[in-house]
Amino acid sequence: MKAKKGDIVHKLKIARGQLDGILQMVEENRYCVDISNQLLATQALLKSANQQILQAHIRSCVREALQTDAVNPKLEEALKLLEKMIQ
């Protein structure tokens, strides 16, 4: 992985803590909108981590792979990831 590992680990640990809190909220039958807001915040954090990882991948692995004229599996891989994100 080419992304800053410390940043990614930090975001994922925060997300894990948020999920634990959301589980507790569900178990305590807390207000639905509050639970939903926490879910949205966790999703945003995970999206941010994913974006950081993919940007680093494109800036390093894909860039290196584009240095040749051959069919490029790294480029195809990146395009498939983008397709998944758009769906």
DSSP file (Angstrom, degrees, kcal/mol; ACC not computed):
  #  RESIDUE AA STRUCTURE BP1 BP2  ACC     N-H-->O    O-->H-N    N-H-->O    O-->H-N    TCO  KAPPA ALPHA  PHI   PSI    X-CA   Y-CA   Z-CA
    1    1 A M              0   0    0      0, 0.0     4,-0.2     0, 0.0    52,-0.0   0.000 360.0 360.0 360.0 134.2    0.0    0.0    0.0
    2    2 A K        +     0   0    0     51,-0.2     3,-0.1     2,-0.1    51,-0.0   0.593 360.0  98.7 -97.2 -13.6    1.3    3.4   -1.0
    3    3 A A  S    S-     0   0    0      1,-0.1     2,-0.8    50,-0.1    50,-0.1  -0.268  96.5 -80.8 -70.3 162.5   -1.0    5.6    1.1
    4    4 A K     >  -     0   0    0      1,-0.2     4,-2.1    48,-0.1     3,-0.4  -0.530  43.9-156.8 -67.3 106.8    0.2    7.0    4.4
    5    5 A K  H  > S+     0   0    0     -2,-0.8     4,-3.0     1,-0.2     5,-0.3   0.869  87.2  55.3 -57.4 -42.4   -0.4    3.9    6.6
    6    6 A G  H  > S+     0   0    0      1,-0.2     4,-2.2     2,-0.2    -1,-0.2   0.896 108.5  48.1 -60.1 -41.7   -0.6    5.9    9.8
    7    7 A D  H  > S+     0   0    0     -3,-0.4     4,-2.3     2,-0.2    -1,-0.2   0.921 113.8  46.8 -64.3 -44.5   -3.4    8.1    8.5
    8    8 A I  H  X S+     0   0    0     -4,-2.1     4,-2.6     2,-0.2     5,-0.2   0.933 112.3  49.0 -65.1 -46.4   -5.4    5.1    7.2
    9    9 A V  H  X S+     0   0    0     -4,-3.0     4,-2.4     1,-0.2    -1,-0.2   0.907 110.9  51.9 -59.5 -42.1   -5.0    3.1   10.4
   10   10 A H  H  X S+     0   0    0     -4,-2.2     4,-2.0    -5,-0.3    -1,-0.2   0.935 111.2  46.2 -60.7 -47.3   -6.1    6.2   12.4
   11   11 A K  H  X S+     0   0    0     -4,-2.3     4,-2.5     1,-0.2    -2,-0.2   0.903 112.9  49.9 -63.0 -41.6   -9.2    6.6   10.3
   12   12 A L  H  X S+     0   0    0     -4,-2.6     4,-2.4     2,-0.2    -1,-0.2   0.869 109.4  51.0 -67.8 -35.9  -10.1    3.0   10.4
   13   13 A K  H  X S+     0   0    0     -4,-2.4     4,-2.1    -5,-0.2    -1,-0.2   0.888 110.4  49.5 -68.1 -37.5   -9.7    2.9   14.2
   14   14 A I  H  X S+     0   0    0     -4,-2.0     4,-2.5     2,-0.2    -2,-0.2   0.935 111.1  49.8 -63.7 -45.0  -12.0    5.9   14.5
   15   15 A A  H  X S+     0   0    0     -4,-2.5     4,-2.6     1,-0.2    -2,-0.2   0.898 108.9  52.3 -60.8 -40.8  -14.5    4.1   12.3
   16   16 A R  H  X S+     0   0    0     -4,-2.4     4,-2.2     2,-0.2    -1,-0.2   0.915 110.2  48.5 -61.6 -42.2  -14.3    1.0   14.4
   17   17 A G  H  X S+     0   0    0     -4,-2.1     4,-2.1     2,-0.2    -2,-0.2   0.893 110.3  51.5 -63.6 -39.7  -15.0    3.1   17.5
   18   18 A Q  H  X S+     0   0    0     -4,-2.5     4,-2.5     2,-0.2    -2,-0.2   0.914 108.8  51.1 -63.2 -42.1  -17.9    4.7   15.8
   19   19 A L  H  X S+     0   0    0     -4,-2.6     4,-2.7     2,-0.2    -2,-0.2   0.904 108.0  51.8 -62.6 -41.0  -19.4    1.3   14.8
   20   20 A D  H  X S+     0   0    0     -4,-2.2     4,-1.9     1,-0.2    -1,-0.2   0.915 111.1  48.5 -60.1 -41.6  -19.1    0.1   18.4
   21   21 A G  H  X S+     0   0    0     -4,-2.1     4,-2.2     2,-0.2    -2,-0.2   0.887 110.1  51.1 -65.5 -39.2  -21.0    3.2   19.5
   22   22 A I  H  X S+     0   0    0     -4,-2.5     4,-2.5     2,-0.2    -2,-0.2   0.910 107.9  52.4 -65.3 -42.5  -23.6    2.7   16.8
   23   23 A L  H  X S+     0   0    0     -4,-2.7     4,-2.6     1,-0.2    -1,-0.2   0.915 110.0  48.9 -58.3 -42.5  -24.1   -0.9   18.0
   24   24 A Q  H  X S+     0   0    0     -4,-1.9     4,-1.9     1,-0.2    -1,-0.2   0.905 109.2  52.6 -64.5 -40.6  -24.6    0.3   21.5
   25   25 A M  H  <>S+     0   0    0     -4,-2.2     5,-2.6     2,-0.2    -2,-0.2   0.914 110.8  47.3 -60.4 -42.9  -27.1    2.9   20.3
   26   26 A V  H ><5S+     0   0    0     -4,-2.5     3,-1.7     1,-0.2    -2,-0.2   0.931 111.0  50.8 -63.8 -45.8  -29.1    0.2   18.5
   27   27 A E  H 3<5S+     0   0    0     -4,-2.6    -1,-0.2     1,-0.3    -2,-0.2   0.824 111.1  49.2 -62.2 -30.7  -29.0   -2.1   21.5
   28   28 A E  T 3<5S-     0   0    0     -4,-1.9    -1,-0.3    -5,-0.2    -2,-0.2   0.354 111.9-121.7 -89.4   5.3  -30.3    0.8   23.7
   29   29 A N  T < 5 +     0   0    0     -3,-1.7    -3,-0.2    -5,-0.1     3,-0.1   0.903  47.3 179.8  55.4  44.6  -33.1    1.6   21.2
   30   30 A R      < -     0   0    0     -5,-2.6    -1,-0.1     1,-0.2     5,-0.1  -0.177  41.5 -63.1 -71.3 170.0  -31.9    5.1   20.7
   31   31 A Y     >  -     0   0    0      1,-0.1     4,-1.9     2,-0.1     3,-0.4  -0.295  45.0-132.6 -59.2 130.1  -33.5    7.6   18.4
   32   32 A C  H  > S+     0   0    0      1,-0.2     4,-2.8     2,-0.2     5,-0.2   0.854 103.7  53.2 -56.0 -41.9  -33.4    6.4   14.7
   33   33 A V  H  > S+     0   0    0      1,-0.2     4,-2.5     2,-0.2    -1,-0.2   0.879 107.5  51.9 -65.7 -37.0  -32.2    9.7   13.3
   34   34 A D  H  > S+     0   0    0     -3,-0.4     4,-1.9     2,-0.2    -1,-0.2   0.918 111.3  47.2 -63.8 -42.5  -29.3    9.8   15.7
   35   35 A I  H  X S+     0   0    0     -4,-1.9     4,-2.3     2,-0.2    -2,-0.2   0.929 111.9  50.6 -62.8 -45.2  -28.3    6.3   14.7
   36   36 A S  H  X S+     0   0    0     -4,-2.8     4,-2.5     1,-0.2    -2,-0.2   0.904 108.1  52.5 -61.2 -42.3  -28.6    7.2   11.0
   37   37 A N  H  X S+     0   0    0     -4,-2.5     4,-2.1     1,-0.2    -1,-0.2   0.896 109.8  48.8 -61.0 -40.0  -26.5   10.3   11.5
   38   38 A Q  H  X S+     0   0    0     -4,-1.9     4,-2.1     2,-0.2    -1,-0.2   0.884 109.8  51.8 -67.8 -37.9  -23.8    8.3   13.1
   39   39 A L  H  X S+     0   0    0     -4,-2.3     4,-2.6     2,-0.2    -2,-0.2   0.917 109.6  50.0 -62.6 -42.7  -23.9    5.7   10.3
   40   40 A L  H  X S+     0   0    0     -4,-2.5     4,-2.3     1,-0.2    -2,-0.2   0.897 109.6  50.9 -63.2 -40.1  -23.5    8.6    7.8
   41   41 A A  H  X S+     0   0    0     -4,-2.1     4,-1.8     2,-0.2    -1,-0.2   0.902 111.3  47.9 -64.4 -40.2  -20.5    9.9    9.6
   42   42 A T  H  X S+     0   0    0     -4,-2.1     4,-2.4     2,-0.2    -2,-0.2   0.913 110.5  51.3 -66.6 -42.8  -18.9    6.5    9.7
   43   43 A Q  H  X S+     0   0    0     -4,-2.6     4,-2.6     1,-0.2    -2,-0.2   0.906 108.7  51.8 -60.2 -41.5  -19.6    6.0    6.0
   44   44 A A  H  X S+     0   0    0     -4,-2.3     4,-2.2     1,-0.2    -1,-0.2   0.895 109.7  49.3 -62.7 -40.0  -18.0    9.4    5.2
   45   45 A L  H  X S+     0   0    0     -4,-1.8     4,-2.2     2,-0.2    -1,-0.2   0.913 112.0  47.6 -65.9 -42.8  -14.9    8.4    7.2
   46   46 A L  H  X S+     0   0    0     -4,-2.4     4,-2.6     2,-0.2    -2,-0.2   0.889 111.2  51.6 -65.5 -39.5  -14.6    5.1    5.4
   47   47 A K  H  X S+     0   0    0     -4,-2.6     4,-2.8     2,-0.2    -2,-0.2   0.908 108.8  51.5 -61.7 -41.2  -15.1    6.8    2.0
   48   48 A S  H  X S+     0   0    0     -4,-2.2     4,-2.2     2,-0.2    -2,-0.2   0.914 110.7  47.3 -62.6 -43.8  -12.3    9.3    2.9
   49   49 A A  H  X S+     0   0    0     -4,-2.2     4,-2.2     2,-0.2    -2,-0.2   0.916 113.3  48.7 -63.5 -42.8   -9.9    6.4    3.8
   50   50 A N  H  X S+     0   0    0     -4,-2.6     4,-2.8     1,-0.2     5,-0.2   0.913 110.3  51.0 -63.9 -42.4  -10.8    4.6    0.6
   51   51 A Q  H  X S+     0   0    0     -4,-2.8     4,-2.6     1,-0.2     5,-0.2   0.912 109.6  50.3 -61.0 -43.1  -10.3    7.8   -1.5
   52   52 A Q  H  X S+     0   0    0     -4,-2.2     4,-2.0     2,-0.2    -1,-0.2   0.904 112.2  47.4 -62.4 -42.2   -6.9    8.3    0.1
   53   53 A I  H  X S+     0   0    0     -4,-2.2     4,-2.1     2,-0.2   -51,-0.2   0.930 114.0  46.4 -65.4 -45.7   -5.8    4.7   -0.6
   54   54 A L  H  X S+     0   0    0     -4,-2.8     4,-2.6     2,-0.2     5,-0.2   0.877 110.3  52.9 -67.8 -37.1   -7.0    4.9   -4.2
   55   55 A Q  H  X S+     0   0    0     -4,-2.6     4,-2.6    -5,-0.2    -1,-0.2   0.930 110.9  47.0 -62.6 -44.2   -5.4    8.3   -4.9
   56   56 A A  H  X S+     0   0    0     -4,-2.0     4,-1.5    -5,-0.2     5,-0.4   0.888 111.5  52.2 -64.0 -37.9   -2.1    6.9   -3.6
   57   57 A H  H  <>S+     0   0    0     -4,-2.1     5,-2.2     2,-0.2     4,-0.5   0.929 112.1  44.6 -63.3 -45.7   -2.5    3.8   -5.8
   58   58 A I  I  <>S+     0   0    0     -4,-2.6     5,-1.2     1,-0.2    -2,-0.2   0.906 113.0  51.3 -66.6 -40.6   -3.2    5.9   -8.9
   59   59 A R  I  <5S+     0   0    0     -4,-2.6    -1,-0.2    -5,-0.2    -2,-0.2   0.760 128.5  17.1 -68.7 -24.1   -0.3    8.3   -8.2
   60   60 A S  I  X5S+     0   0    0     -4,-1.5     4,-2.6    -5,-0.2     5,-0.2   0.778 130.5  30.5-111.9 -72.5    2.2    5.4   -7.7
   61   61 A C  I  >5S+     0   0    0     -4,-0.5     4,-2.1    -5,-0.4    -3,-0.2   0.918 125.4  42.0 -61.7 -47.7    1.2    2.0   -9.0
   62   62 A V  I  ><S+     0   0    0     -5,-2.2     4,-1.8     2,-0.2    -1,-0.2   0.918 113.9  52.6 -68.2 -41.9   -0.9    3.1  -12.0
   63   63 A R  H  4<S+     0   0    0     -5,-1.2     4,-0.3    -6,-0.4    -2,-0.2   0.925 111.4  46.9 -58.3 -45.2    1.5    5.9  -12.9
   64   64 A E  H >< S+     0   0    0     -4,-2.6     3,-1.3     1,-0.2    -1,-0.2   0.902 110.9  52.2 -62.9 -40.8    4.4    3.4  -13.0
   65   65 A A  H >< S+     0   0    0     -4,-2.1     3,-1.1     1,-0.3    -1,-0.2   0.792 100.7  62.3 -67.7 -27.5    2.3    1.0  -15.0
   66   66 A L  T 3< S+     0   0    0     -4,-1.8    -1,-0.3     1,-0.2    -2,-0.2   0.520  79.6  86.0 -76.7  -4.2    1.5    3.7  -17.6
   67   67 A Q  T <  S+     0   0    0     -3,-1.3     2,-0.3    -4,-0.3    -1,-0.2   0.602  85.1  64.1 -72.6  -9.7    5.2    4.0  -18.5
   68   68 A T  S <  S-     0   0    0     -3,-1.1     4,-0.0     2,-0.1     0, 0.0  -0.738  76.3-136.9-111.8 162.4    4.8    1.2  -21.0
   69   69 A D  S    S+     0   0    0     -2,-0.3     3,-0.1     2,-0.1    -1,-0.1   0.498  72.0 105.4 -93.1  -5.8    2.7    0.9  -24.2
   70   70 A A  S    S-     0   0    0      1,-0.2    -2,-0.1     0, 0.0     2,-0.1  -0.183  92.1 -73.5 -70.4 165.1    1.6   -2.7  -23.4
   71   71 A V        -     0   0    0      1,-0.1    -1,-0.2     2,-0.0    -2,-0.1  -0.413  57.1-137.1 -57.8 133.3   -1.9   -3.5  -22.3
   72   72 A N     >  -     0   0    0      1,-0.2     4,-2.0    -3,-0.1     5,-0.2  -0.840  25.5-174.2-111.3 107.1   -2.0   -2.4  -18.7
   73   73 A P  H  > S+     0   0    0      0, 0.0     4,-2.4     0, 0.0    -1,-0.2   0.832  88.9  56.9 -66.2 -30.7   -3.6   -4.6  -16.0
   74   74 A K  H  > S+     0   0    0      2,-0.2     4,-2.3     1,-0.2     5,-0.2   0.902 107.5  47.8 -66.5 -40.1   -3.1   -1.8  -13.4
   75   75 A L  H  > S+     0   0    0      2,-0.2     4,-2.4     1,-0.2    -1,-0.2   0.922 112.7  48.4 -65.5 -43.7   -5.0    0.6  -15.4
   76   76 A E  H  X S+     0   0    0     -4,-2.0     4,-2.2     1,-0.2    -2,-0.2   0.892 110.7  52.2 -62.5 -39.5   -7.8   -1.9  -16.0
   77   77 A E  H  X S+     0   0    0     -4,-2.4     4,-1.9     2,-0.2    -2,-0.2   0.922 110.0  48.0 -62.0 -45.5   -7.8   -2.7  -12.3
   78   78 A A  H  X S+     0   0    0     -4,-2.3     4,-2.2     1,-0.2    -2,-0.2   0.889 110.4  52.1 -63.8 -39.9   -8.2    1.1  -11.4
   79   79 A L  H  X S+     0   0    0     -4,-2.4     4,-2.1     1,-0.2    -1,-0.2   0.890 107.9  51.3 -65.1 -39.1  -11.0    1.5  -14.0
   80   80 A K  H  X S+     0   0    0     -4,-2.2     4,-2.1     2,-0.2    -1,-0.2   0.887 108.8  51.8 -64.4 -38.6  -12.9   -1.5  -12.4
   81   81 A L  H  X S+     0   0    0     -4,-1.9     4,-2.0     1,-0.2    -2,-0.2   0.920 109.0  50.3 -62.9 -43.2  -12.5    0.1   -9.0
   82   82 A L  H  X S+     0   0    0     -4,-2.2     4,-1.7     1,-0.2    -2,-0.2   0.890 107.5  53.9 -62.3 -39.1  -13.9    3.3  -10.3
   83   83 A E  H  X S+     0   0    0     -4,-2.1     4,-1.5     1,-0.2    -1,-0.2   0.919 108.3  49.9 -59.9 -43.9  -16.9    1.5  -11.8
   84   84 A K  H  < S+     0   0    0     -4,-2.1    -1,-0.2     1,-0.2    -2,-0.2   0.887 109.7  51.2 -61.9 -39.0  -17.7   -0.1   -8.5
   85   85 A M  H  < S+     0   0    0     -4,-2.0    -1,-0.2     1,-0.2    -2,-0.2   0.823 108.3  51.5 -69.8 -30.4  -17.5    3.3   -6.8
   86   86 A I  H  <        0   0    0     -4,-1.7    -1,-0.2     1,-0.2    -2,-0.2   0.805 360.0 360.0 -76.6 -30.2  -19.9    4.8   -9.3
   87   87 A Q     <        0   0    0     -4,-1.5    -1,-0.2    -5,-0.2    -2,-0.1   0.492 360.0 360.0 -66.7 360.0  -22.6    2.1   -8.9
